[in-house]
Amino acid sequence: MNHGEVAGRYAQALLELGEESGELDGLVAAMARFAAAYETSRELQRDLSNPTVSIAQRDAVIRAVAARLSVSELGQRGLLLIARRRRLSALPEIARQLTTLYDQKAGILRGHVVTASAMSEDYFSNLAASIGRAAQKKVVLTHSVDESLIGGAVLRIGDATVDVSIRGRLGEMQRNLLDAFARAS
């Protein structure tokens, strides 16, 4: 079984446990926090996958990190089970799939906006609200700045990309000119 299939099964189980316990929102966020910590810390990965570390020591490390990240008891039990089944390497994918399942259930669209310059939080709130009205879903946007866009923005939601940047328009004009030149030759 590959990482994706394993992650899907664990994500589905965590989703169901979170729903049954009424802790779904917190569980999804906590699993994402722990997965991010695990994914970015080579030391944590090394310690949790080291076969010379006893199960009790590994469990203590998981509980300590989880406590610092405000992971509930339910989340900690899920993490310990994942560790005991030697599936910690799939944890980042489990957290991604859990978030995706949660978003589908809650009617949430997640996206990312890249702008050419820093914009106010009101701009992003209004943009998310406009997209949400059109899609009839709640929209959660993250954002960053890329000055090489020259002006405008690039919005990515799922597989869809809307490029209204000057760099994007210039690239489109260049392609059109090259196509016209190739047809004329």
CNS distance restraints for C-alpha pairs under 8 A (distance, minus, plus):
assign (resid   1 and name CA) (resid   5 and name CA) 6.23 0.50 0.50
assign (resid   1 and name CA) (resid   6 and name CA) 6.54 0.50 0.50
assign (resid   2 and name CA) (resid   6 and name CA) 6.27 0.50 0.50
assign (resid   3 and name CA) (resid   7 and name CA) 5.82 0.50 0.50
assign (resid   3 and name CA) (resid  90 and name CA) 5.81 0.50 0.50
assign (resid   3 and name CA) (resid  93 and name CA) 7.48 0.50 0.50
assign (resid   4 and name CA) (resid   8 and name CA) 6.01 0.50 0.50
assign (resid   4 and name CA) (resid  93 and name CA) 7.03 0.50 0.50
assign (resid   5 and name CA) (resid   9 and name CA) 6.37 0.50 0.50
assign (resid   6 and name CA) (resid  10 and name CA) 6.39 0.50 0.50
assign (resid   6 and name CA) (resid  90 and name CA) 7.41 0.50 0.50
assign (resid   6 and name CA) (resid  94 and name CA) 7.92 0.50 0.50
assign (resid   7 and name CA) (resid  11 and name CA) 5.86 0.50 0.50
assign (resid   7 and name CA) (resid  90 and name CA) 6.11 0.50 0.50
assign (resid   7 and name CA) (resid  91 and name CA) 7.31 0.50 0.50
assign (resid   7 and name CA) (resid  93 and name CA) 5.82 0.50 0.50
assign (resid   7 and name CA) (resid  94 and name CA) 4.30 0.50 0.50
assign (resid   7 and name CA) (resid  97 and name CA) 6.87 0.50 0.50
assign (resid   8 and name CA) (resid  12 and name CA) 6.04 0.50 0.50
assign (resid   8 and name CA) (resid  94 and name CA) 6.56 0.50 0.50
assign (resid   8 and name CA) (resid  97 and name CA) 6.28 0.50 0.50
assign (resid   8 and name CA) (resid  98 and name CA) 7.81 0.50 0.50
assign (resid   9 and name CA) (resid  13 and name CA) 6.21 0.50 0.50
assign (resid  10 and name CA) (resid  14 and name CA) 6.07 0.50 0.50
assign (resid  10 and name CA) (resid  94 and name CA) 6.41 0.50 0.50
assign (resid  11 and name CA) (resid  15 and name CA) 6.06 0.50 0.50
assign (resid  11 and name CA) (resid  94 and name CA) 5.33 0.50 0.50
assign (resid  11 and name CA) (resid  95 and name CA) 6.93 0.50 0.50
assign (resid  11 and name CA) (resid  97 and name CA) 5.90 0.50 0.50
assign (resid  11 and name CA) (resid  98 and name CA) 4.58 0.50 0.50
assign (resid  11 and name CA) (resid 101 and name CA) 7.76 0.50 0.50
assign (resid  12 and name CA) (resid  16 and name CA) 6.26 0.50 0.50
assign (resid  12 and name CA) (resid  98 and name CA) 6.85 0.50 0.50
assign (resid  12 and name CA) (resid 101 and name CA) 7.55 0.50 0.50
assign (resid  13 and name CA) (resid  17 and name CA) 6.18 0.50 0.50
assign (resid  14 and name CA) (resid  18 and name CA) 5.95 0.50 0.50
assign (resid  14 and name CA) (resid  78 and name CA) 7.35 0.50 0.50
assign (resid  14 and name CA) (resid  98 and name CA) 7.34 0.50 0.50
assign (resid  15 and name CA) (resid  19 and name CA) 6.17 0.50 0.50
assign (resid  15 and name CA) (resid  24 and name CA) 6.69 0.50 0.50
assign (resid  15 and name CA) (resid  28 and name CA) 7.95 0.50 0.50
assign (resid  15 and name CA) (resid  98 and name CA) 6.59 0.50 0.50
assign (resid  15 and name CA) (resid 101 and name CA) 7.49 0.50 0.50
assign (resid  15 and name CA) (resid 102 and name CA) 7.18 0.50 0.50
assign (resid  16 and name CA) (resid  20 and name CA) 6.14 0.50 0.50
assign (resid  17 and name CA) (resid  21 and name CA) 6.11 0.50 0.50
assign (resid  17 and name CA) (resid  24 and name CA) 7.74 0.50 0.50
assign (resid  18 and name CA) (resid  22 and name CA) 5.87 0.50 0.50
assign (resid  18 and name CA) (resid  23 and name CA) 4.91 0.50 0.50
assign (resid  18 and name CA) (resid  24 and name CA) 3.99 0.50 0.50
assign (resid  18 and name CA) (resid  25 and name CA) 7.73 0.50 0.50
assign (resid  18 and name CA) (resid  27 and name CA) 6.33 0.50 0.50
assign (resid  19 and name CA) (resid  23 and name CA) 6.45 0.50 0.50
assign (resid  19 and name CA) (resid  24 and name CA) 5.29 0.50 0.50
assign (resid  23 and name CA) (resid  27 and name CA) 5.87 0.50 0.50
assign (resid  24 and name CA) (resid  28 and name CA) 6.08 0.50 0.50
assign (resid  25 and name CA) (resid  29 and name CA) 6.46 0.50 0.50
assign (resid  26 and name CA) (resid  30 and name CA) 5.93 0.50 0.50
assign (resid  26 and name CA) (resid  72 and name CA) 7.82 0.50 0.50
assign (resid  27 and name CA) (resid  31 and name CA) 6.01 0.50 0.50
assign (resid  27 and name CA) (resid  71 and name CA) 7.38 0.50 0.50
assign (resid  27 and name CA) (resid  72 and name CA) 7.20 0.50 0.50
assign (resid  27 and name CA) (resid  74 and name CA) 7.68 0.50 0.50
assign (resid  27 and name CA) (resid  75 and name CA) 5.97 0.50 0.50
assign (resid  28 and name CA) (resid  32 and name CA) 6.27 0.50 0.50
assign (resid  28 and name CA) (resid  95 and name CA) 7.33 0.50 0.50
assign (resid  28 and name CA) (resid  98 and name CA) 6.59 0.50 0.50
assign (resid  28 and name CA) (resid  99 and name CA) 6.16 0.50 0.50
assign (resid  28 and name CA) (resid 102 and name CA) 7.49 0.50 0.50
assign (resid  29 and name CA) (resid  33 and name CA) 6.28 0.50 0.50
assign (resid  30 and name CA) (resid  34 and name CA) 6.19 0.50 0.50
assign (resid  30 and name CA) (resid  69 and name CA) 7.18 0.50 0.50
assign (resid  30 and name CA) (resid  70 and name CA) 6.97 0.50 0.50
assign (resid  30 and name CA) (resid  71 and name CA) 5.17 0.50 0.50
assign (resid  30 and name CA) (resid  72 and name CA) 7.62 0.50 0.50
assign (resid  30 and name CA) (resid  75 and name CA) 7.08 0.50 0.50
assign (resid  31 and name CA) (resid  35 and name CA) 5.94 0.50 0.50
assign (resid  31 and name CA) (resid  71 and name CA) 7.47 0.50 0.50
assign (resid  31 and name CA) (resid  75 and name CA) 6.88 0.50 0.50
assign (resid  31 and name CA) (resid  95 and name CA) 5.74 0.50 0.50
assign (resid  32 and name CA) (resid  36 and name CA) 6.05 0.50 0.50
assign (resid  32 and name CA) (resid  92 and name CA) 7.61 0.50 0.50
assign (resid  32 and name CA) (resid  95 and name CA) 5.25 0.50 0.50
assign (resid  32 and name CA) (resid  96 and name CA) 7.33 0.50 0.50
assign (resid  32 and name CA) (resid  99 and name CA) 7.78 0.50 0.50
assign (resid  33 and name CA) (resid  37 and name CA) 6.27 0.50 0.50
assign (resid  33 and name CA) (resid  69 and name CA) 6.84 0.50 0.50
assign (resid  34 and name CA) (resid  38 and name CA) 6.09 0.50 0.50
assign (resid  34 and name CA) (resid  65 and name CA) 7.76 0.50 0.50
assign (resid  34 and name CA) (resid  66 and name CA) 6.65 0.50 0.50
assign (resid  34 and name CA) (resid  69 and name CA) 6.87 0.50 0.50
assign (resid  34 and name CA) (resid  71 and name CA) 7.86 0.50 0.50
assign (resid  35 and name CA) (resid  39 and name CA) 5.90 0.50 0.50
assign (resid  35 and name CA) (resid  91 and name CA) 5.81 0.50 0.50
assign (resid  35 and name CA) (resid  92 and name CA) 4.91 0.50 0.50
assign (resid  35 and name CA) (resid  95 and name CA) 6.39 0.50 0.50
assign (resid  36 and name CA) (resid  40 and name CA) 6.10 0.50 0.50
assign (resid  36 and name CA) (resid  92 and name CA) 6.90 0.50 0.50
assign (resid  37 and name CA) (resid  41 and name CA) 6.01 0.50 0.50
assign (resid  38 and name CA) (resid  42 and name CA) 7.62 0.50 0.50
assign (resid  38 and name CA) (resid  44 and name CA) 6.07 0.50 0.50
assign (resid  38 and name CA) (resid  45 and name CA) 6.14 0.50 0.50
assign (resid  38 and name CA) (resid  92 and name CA) 7.76 0.50 0.50
assign (resid  39 and name CA) (resid  45 and name CA) 7.51 0.50 0.50
assign (resid  39 and name CA) (resid  92 and name CA) 6.54 0.50 0.50
assign (resid  41 and name CA) (resid  45 and name CA) 6.34 0.50 0.50
assign (resid  42 and name CA) (resid  46 and name CA) 5.99 0.50 0.50
assign (resid  43 and name CA) (resid  47 and name CA) 6.08 0.50 0.50
assign (resid  44 and name CA) (resid  48 and name CA) 6.03 0.50 0.50
assign (resid  45 and name CA) (resid  49 and name CA) 6.06 0.50 0.50
assign (resid  46 and name CA) (resid  50 and name CA) 5.88 0.50 0.50
assign (resid  47 and name CA) (resid  53 and name CA) 7.23 0.50 0.50
assign (resid  47 and name CA) (resid  58 and name CA) 7.47 0.50 0.50
assign (resid  48 and name CA) (resid  53 and name CA) 7.63 0.50 0.50
assign (resid  48 and name CA) (resid  58 and name CA) 5.80 0.50 0.50
assign (resid  48 and name CA) (resid  61 and name CA) 7.79 0.50 0.50
assign (resid  48 and name CA) (resid  83 and name CA) 7.92 0.50 0.50
assign (resid  49 and name CA) (resid  88 and name CA) 7.90 0.50 0.50
assign (resid  53 and name CA) (resid  57 and name CA) 6.23 0.50 0.50
assign (resid  53 and name CA) (resid  58 and name CA) 6.38 0.50 0.50
assign (resid  54 and name CA) (resid  58 and name CA) 6.18 0.50 0.50
assign (resid  55 and name CA) (resid  59 and name CA) 5.99 0.50 0.50
assign (resid  55 and name CA) (resid  84 and name CA) 7.91 0.50 0.50
assign (resid  56 and name CA) (resid  60 and name CA) 6.12 0.50 0.50
assign (resid  57 and name CA) (resid  61 and name CA) 6.27 0.50 0.50
assign (resid  58 and name CA) (resid  62 and name CA) 6.24 0.50 0.50
assign (resid  59 and name CA) (resid  63 and name CA) 6.09 0.50 0.50
assign (resid  59 and name CA) (resid  80 and name CA) 6.42 0.50 0.50
assign (resid  60 and name CA) (resid  64 and name CA) 6.02 0.50 0.50
assign (resid  61 and name CA) (resid  65 and name CA) 6.13 0.50 0.50
assign (resid  62 and name CA) (resid  66 and name CA) 5.89 0.50 0.50
assign (resid  62 and name CA) (resid  76 and name CA) 7.56 0.50 0.50
assign (resid  62 and name CA) (resid  79 and name CA) 7.40 0.50 0.50
assign (resid  62 and name CA) (resid  80 and name CA) 7.14 0.50 0.50
assign (resid  63 and name CA) (resid  67 and name CA) 5.92 0.50 0.50
assign (resid  63 and name CA) (resid  76 and name CA) 6.46 0.50 0.50
assign (resid  64 and name CA) (resid  68 and name CA) 6.37 0.50 0.50
assign (resid  65 and name CA) (resid  69 and name CA) 6.29 0.50 0.50
assign (resid  66 and name CA) (resid  70 and name CA) 6.11 0.50 0.50
assign (resid  66 and name CA) (resid  71 and name CA) 5.02 0.50 0.50
assign (resid  66 and name CA) (resid  72 and name CA) 7.94 0.50 0.50
assign (resid  66 and name CA) (resid  76 and name CA) 6.51 0.50 0.50
assign (resid  67 and name CA) (resid  71 and name CA) 5.77 0.50 0.50
assign (resid  67 and name CA) (resid  72 and name CA) 7.80 0.50 0.50
assign (resid  71 and name CA) (resid  75 and name CA) 5.70 0.50 0.50
assign (resid  71 and name CA) (resid  76 and name CA) 6.31 0.50 0.50
assign (resid  72 and name CA) (resid  76 and name CA) 6.19 0.50 0.50
assign (resid  73 and name CA) (resid  77 and name CA) 6.14 0.50 0.50
assign (resid  74 and name CA) (resid  78 and name CA) 6.30 0.50 0.50
assign (resid  75 and name CA) (resid  79 and name CA) 6.20 0.50 0.50
assign (resid  76 and name CA) (resid  80 and name CA) 6.10 0.50 0.50
assign (resid  77 and name CA) (resid  81 and name CA) 6.17 0.50 0.50
assign (resid  78 and name CA) (resid  82 and name CA) 6.21 0.50 0.50
assign (resid  79 and name CA) (resid  83 and name CA) 6.14 0.50 0.50
assign (resid  80 and name CA) (resid  84 and name CA) 6.07 0.50 0.50
assign (resid  81 and name CA) (resid  85 and name CA) 6.17 0.50 0.50
assign (resid  82 and name CA) (resid  86 and name CA) 6.31 0.50 0.50
assign (resid  82 and name CA) (resid  87 and name CA) 5.27 0.50 0.50
assign (resid  82 and name CA) (resid  88 and name CA) 5.96 0.50 0.50
assign (resid  82 and name CA) (resid  91 and name CA) 7.88 0.50 0.50
assign (resid  83 and name CA) (resid  87 and name CA) 5.80 0.50 0.50
assign (resid  83 and name CA) (resid  88 and name CA) 5.39 0.50 0.50
assign (resid  87 and name CA) (resid  91 and name CA) 6.89 0.50 0.50
assign (resid  90 and name CA) (resid  94 and name CA) 6.05 0.50 0.50
assign (resid  91 and name CA) (resid  95 and name CA) 6.13 0.50 0.50
assign (resid  92 and name CA) (resid  96 and name CA) 6.29 0.50 0.50
assign (resid  93 and name CA) (resid  97 and name CA) 6.07 0.50 0.50
assign (resid  94 and name CA) (resid  98 and name CA) 5.98 0.50 0.50
assign (resid  95 and name CA) (resid  99 and name CA) 6.13 0.50 0.50
assign (resid  96 and name CA) (resid 100 and name CA) 6.22 0.50 0.50
assign (resid  97 and name CA) (resid 101 and name CA) 6.12 0.50 0.50
assign (resid  98 and name CA) (resid 102 and name CA) 6.08 0.50 0.50
assign (resid  99 and name CA) (resid 103 and name CA) 6.00 0.50 0.50
assign (resid 100 and name CA) (resid 104 and name CA) 6.20 0.50 0.50
assign (resid 101 and name CA) (resid 105 and name CA) 6.23 0.50 0.50
assign (resid 102 and name CA) (resid 106 and name CA) 6.02 0.50 0.50
assign (resid 103 and name CA) (resid 107 and name CA) 5.69 0.50 0.50
assign (resid 103 and name CA) (resid 108 and name CA) 4.67 0.50 0.50
assign (resid 103 and name CA) (resid 109 and name CA) 6.78 0.50 0.50
assign (resid 104 and name CA) (resid 108 and name CA) 6.32 0.50 0.50
assign (resid 107 and name CA) (resid 137 and name CA) 5.40 0.50 0.50
assign (resid 107 and name CA) (resid 138 and name CA) 6.27 0.50 0.50
assign (resid 108 and name CA) (resid 137 and name CA) 5.74 0.50 0.50
assign (resid 108 and name CA) (resid 138 and name CA) 4.76 0.50 0.50
assign (resid 108 and name CA) (resid 139 and name CA) 5.70 0.50 0.50
assign (resid 108 and name CA) (resid 140 and name CA) 7.12 0.50 0.50
assign (resid 109 and name CA) (resid 137 and name CA) 6.64 0.50 0.50
assign (resid 109 and name CA) (resid 138 and name CA) 6.17 0.50 0.50
assign (resid 109 and name CA) (resid 139 and name CA) 4.76 0.50 0.50
assign (resid 109 and name CA) (resid 140 and name CA) 6.21 0.50 0.50
assign (resid 109 and name CA) (resid 157 and name CA) 7.14 0.50 0.50
assign (resid 109 and name CA) (resid 158 and name CA) 7.91 0.50 0.50
assign (resid 110 and name CA) (resid 139 and name CA) 5.84 0.50 0.50
assign (resid 110 and name CA) (resid 140 and name CA) 4.83 0.50 0.50
assign (resid 110 and name CA) (resid 141 and name CA) 5.83 0.50 0.50
assign (resid 110 and name CA) (resid 157 and name CA) 6.08 0.50 0.50
assign (resid 110 and name CA) (resid 158 and name CA) 7.24 0.50 0.50
assign (resid 111 and name CA) (resid 139 and name CA) 7.46 0.50 0.50
assign (resid 111 and name CA) (resid 140 and name CA) 6.34 0.50 0.50
assign (resid 111 and name CA) (resid 141 and name CA) 4.83 0.50 0.50
assign (resid 111 and name CA) (resid 142 and name CA) 6.42 0.50 0.50
assign (resid 111 and name CA) (resid 155 and name CA) 7.11 0.50 0.50
assign (resid 111 and name CA) (resid 156 and name CA) 5.40 0.50 0.50
assign (resid 111 and name CA) (resid 157 and name CA) 4.18 0.50 0.50
assign (resid 111 and name CA) (resid 158 and name CA) 6.75 0.50 0.50
assign (resid 112 and name CA) (resid 141 and name CA) 5.28 0.50 0.50
assign (resid 112 and name CA) (resid 142 and name CA) 4.75 0.50 0.50
assign (resid 112 and name CA) (resid 143 and name CA) 5.40 0.50 0.50
assign (resid 112 and name CA) (resid 144 and name CA) 7.87 0.50 0.50
assign (resid 112 and name CA) (resid 155 and name CA) 5.87 0.50 0.50
assign (resid 112 and name CA) (resid 156 and name CA) 5.28 0.50 0.50
assign (resid 112 and name CA) (resid 157 and name CA) 6.59 0.50 0.50
assign (resid 113 and name CA) (resid 141 and name CA) 6.84 0.50 0.50
assign (resid 113 and name CA) (resid 142 and name CA) 6.33 0.50 0.50
assign (resid 113 and name CA) (resid 143 and name CA) 4.67 0.50 0.50
assign (resid 113 and name CA) (resid 144 and name CA) 6.51 0.50 0.50
assign (resid 113 and name CA) (resid 153 and name CA) 6.77 0.50 0.50
assign (resid 113 and name CA) (resid 154 and name CA) 5.69 0.50 0.50
assign (resid 113 and name CA) (resid 155 and name CA) 4.50 0.50 0.50
assign (resid 113 and name CA) (resid 156 and name CA) 6.43 0.50 0.50
assign (resid 114 and name CA) (resid 143 and name CA) 5.66 0.50 0.50
assign (resid 114 and name CA) (resid 144 and name CA) 4.94 0.50 0.50
assign (resid 114 and name CA) (resid 145 and name CA) 5.40 0.50 0.50
assign (resid 114 and name CA) (resid 146 and name CA) 6.36 0.50 0.50
assign (resid 114 and name CA) (resid 153 and name CA) 5.50 0.50 0.50
assign (resid 114 and name CA) (resid 154 and name CA) 5.16 0.50 0.50
assign (resid 114 and name CA) (resid 155 and name CA) 6.50 0.50 0.50
assign (resid 115 and name CA) (resid 119 and name CA) 7.56 0.50 0.50
assign (resid 115 and name CA) (resid 143 and name CA) 7.66 0.50 0.50
assign (resid 115 and name CA) (resid 144 and name CA) 6.50 0.50 0.50
assign (resid 115 and name CA) (resid 145 and name CA) 4.97 0.50 0.50
assign (resid 115 and name CA) (resid 146 and name CA) 6.05 0.50 0.50
assign (resid 115 and name CA) (resid 147 and name CA) 7.53 0.50 0.50
assign (resid 115 and name CA) (resid 149 and name CA) 7.24 0.50 0.50
assign (resid 115 and name CA) (resid 151 and name CA) 7.32 0.50 0.50
assign (resid 115 and name CA) (resid 152 and name CA) 6.06 0.50 0.50
assign (resid 115 and name CA) (resid 153 and name CA) 4.32 0.50 0.50
assign (resid 115 and name CA) (resid 154 and name CA) 6.55 0.50 0.50
assign (resid 116 and name CA) (resid 145 and name CA) 5.62 0.50 0.50
assign (resid 116 and name CA) (resid 146 and name CA) 5.09 0.50 0.50
assign (resid 116 and name CA) (resid 147 and name CA) 4.50 0.50 0.50
assign (resid 116 and name CA) (resid 148 and name CA) 6.78 0.50 0.50
assign (resid 116 and name CA) (resid 149 and name CA) 5.14 0.50 0.50
assign (resid 116 and name CA) (resid 150 and name CA) 5.67 0.50 0.50
assign (resid 116 and name CA) (resid 151 and name CA) 4.99 0.50 0.50
assign (resid 116 and name CA) (resid 152 and name CA) 5.97 0.50 0.50
assign (resid 116 and name CA) (resid 153 and name CA) 6.31 0.50 0.50
assign (resid 116 and name CA) (resid 165 and name CA) 7.82 0.50 0.50
assign (resid 117 and name CA) (resid 145 and name CA) 5.68 0.50 0.50
assign (resid 117 and name CA) (resid 146 and name CA) 6.98 0.50 0.50
assign (resid 117 and name CA) (resid 147 and name CA) 6.13 0.50 0.50
assign (resid 117 and name CA) (resid 151 and name CA) 7.49 0.50 0.50
assign (resid 118 and name CA) (resid 144 and name CA) 7.86 0.50 0.50
assign (resid 118 and name CA) (resid 145 and name CA) 6.13 0.50 0.50
assign (resid 119 and name CA) (resid 123 and name CA) 6.39 0.50 0.50
assign (resid 119 and name CA) (resid 124 and name CA) 7.62 0.50 0.50
assign (resid 120 and name CA) (resid 124 and name CA) 6.95 0.50 0.50
assign (resid 121 and name CA) (resid 125 and name CA) 6.09 0.50 0.50
assign (resid 122 and name CA) (resid 126 and name CA) 5.96 0.50 0.50
assign (resid 123 and name CA) (resid 127 and name CA) 6.10 0.50 0.50
assign (resid 124 and name CA) (resid 128 and name CA) 6.01 0.50 0.50
assign (resid 124 and name CA) (resid 141 and name CA) 7.29 0.50 0.50
assign (resid 125 and name CA) (resid 129 and name CA) 6.11 0.50 0.50
assign (resid 126 and name CA) (resid 130 and name CA) 6.10 0.50 0.50
assign (resid 127 and name CA) (resid 131 and name CA) 6.21 0.50 0.50
assign (resid 128 and name CA) (resid 132 and name CA) 5.90 0.50 0.50
assign (resid 128 and name CA) (resid 138 and name CA) 7.96 0.50 0.50
assign (resid 128 and name CA) (resid 139 and name CA) 5.38 0.50 0.50
assign (resid 128 and name CA) (resid 140 and name CA) 6.60 0.50 0.50
assign (resid 128 and name CA) (resid 141 and name CA) 6.51 0.50 0.50
assign (resid 129 and name CA) (resid 133 and name CA) 6.13 0.50 0.50
assign (resid 129 and name CA) (resid 138 and name CA) 7.78 0.50 0.50
assign (resid 129 and name CA) (resid 139 and name CA) 7.00 0.50 0.50
assign (resid 130 and name CA) (resid 134 and name CA) 6.38 0.50 0.50
assign (resid 131 and name CA) (resid 135 and name CA) 6.02 0.50 0.50
assign (resid 131 and name CA) (resid 139 and name CA) 6.90 0.50 0.50
assign (resid 132 and name CA) (resid 136 and name CA) 5.34 0.50 0.50
assign (resid 132 and name CA) (resid 137 and name CA) 4.94 0.50 0.50
assign (resid 132 and name CA) (resid 138 and name CA) 5.26 0.50 0.50
assign (resid 132 and name CA) (resid 139 and name CA) 5.30 0.50 0.50
assign (resid 133 and name CA) (resid 137 and name CA) 6.91 0.50 0.50
assign (resid 147 and name CA) (resid 151 and name CA) 7.70 0.50 0.50
assign (resid 148 and name CA) (resid 167 and name CA) 7.33 0.50 0.50
assign (resid 149 and name CA) (resid 153 and name CA) 7.25 0.50 0.50
assign (resid 149 and name CA) (resid 165 and name CA) 5.73 0.50 0.50
assign (resid 149 and name CA) (resid 166 and name CA) 6.14 0.50 0.50
assign (resid 149 and name CA) (resid 167 and name CA) 5.00 0.50 0.50
assign (resid 149 and name CA) (resid 168 and name CA) 7.46 0.50 0.50
assign (resid 150 and name CA) (resid 165 and name CA) 7.10 0.50 0.50
assign (resid 150 and name CA) (resid 166 and name CA) 5.78 0.50 0.50
assign (resid 150 and name CA) (resid 167 and name CA) 6.13 0.50 0.50
assign (resid 151 and name CA) (resid 165 and name CA) 5.49 0.50 0.50
assign (resid 151 and name CA) (resid 166 and name CA) 5.25 0.50 0.50
assign (resid 151 and name CA) (resid 167 and name CA) 7.46 0.50 0.50
assign (resid 152 and name CA) (resid 164 and name CA) 5.60 0.50 0.50
assign (resid 152 and name CA) (resid 165 and name CA) 4.05 0.50 0.50
assign (resid 152 and name CA) (resid 166 and name CA) 6.09 0.50 0.50
assign (resid 153 and name CA) (resid 163 and name CA) 6.34 0.50 0.50
assign (resid 153 and name CA) (resid 164 and name CA) 5.42 0.50 0.50
assign (resid 153 and name CA) (resid 165 and name CA) 4.87 0.50 0.50
assign (resid 154 and name CA) (resid 161 and name CA) 7.05 0.50 0.50
assign (resid 154 and name CA) (resid 162 and name CA) 5.71 0.50 0.50
assign (resid 154 and name CA) (resid 163 and name CA) 4.41 0.50 0.50
assign (resid 154 and name CA) (resid 164 and name CA) 6.00 0.50 0.50
assign (resid 154 and name CA) (resid 165 and name CA) 6.33 0.50 0.50
assign (resid 155 and name CA) (resid 161 and name CA) 5.63 0.50 0.50
assign (resid 155 and name CA) (resid 162 and name CA) 5.12 0.50 0.50
assign (resid 155 and name CA) (resid 163 and name CA) 6.44 0.50 0.50
assign (resid 156 and name CA) (resid 160 and name CA) 5.72 0.50 0.50
assign (resid 156 and name CA) (resid 161 and name CA) 4.46 0.50 0.50
assign (resid 156 and name CA) (resid 162 and name CA) 6.50 0.50 0.50
assign (resid 157 and name CA) (resid 161 and name CA) 6.55 0.50 0.50
assign (resid 163 and name CA) (resid 168 and name CA) 6.14 0.50 0.50
assign (resid 164 and name CA) (resid 168 and name CA) 6.58 0.50 0.50
assign (resid 164 and name CA) (resid 169 and name CA) 7.01 0.50 0.50
assign (resid 165 and name CA) (resid 169 and name CA) 6.27 0.50 0.50
assign (resid 166 and name CA) (resid 170 and name CA) 6.04 0.50 0.50
assign (resid 167 and name CA) (resid 171 and name CA) 6.17 0.50 0.50
assign (resid 168 and name CA) (resid 172 and name CA) 6.20 0.50 0.50
assign (resid 169 and name CA) (resid 173 and name CA) 6.17 0.50 0.50
assign (resid 170 and name CA) (resid 174 and name CA) 6.15 0.50 0.50
assign (resid 171 and name CA) (resid 175 and name CA) 6.26 0.50 0.50
assign (resid 172 and name CA) (resid 176 and name CA) 6.19 0.50 0.50
assign (resid 173 and name CA) (resid 177 and name CA) 6.14 0.50 0.50
assign (resid 174 and name CA) (resid 178 and name CA) 6.16 0.50 0.50
assign (resid 175 and name CA) (resid 179 and name CA) 6.05 0.50 0.50
assign (resid 176 and name CA) (resid 180 and name CA) 6.10 0.50 0.50
assign (resid 177 and name CA) (resid 181 and name CA) 6.07 0.50 0.50
assign (resid 178 and name CA) (resid 182 and name CA) 6.05 0.50 0.50
assign (resid 179 and name CA) (resid 183 and name CA) 6.20 0.50 0.50
assign (resid 180 and name CA) (resid 184 and name CA) 6.15 0.50 0.50
assign (resid 181 and name CA) (resid 185 and name CA) 6.24 0.50 0.50
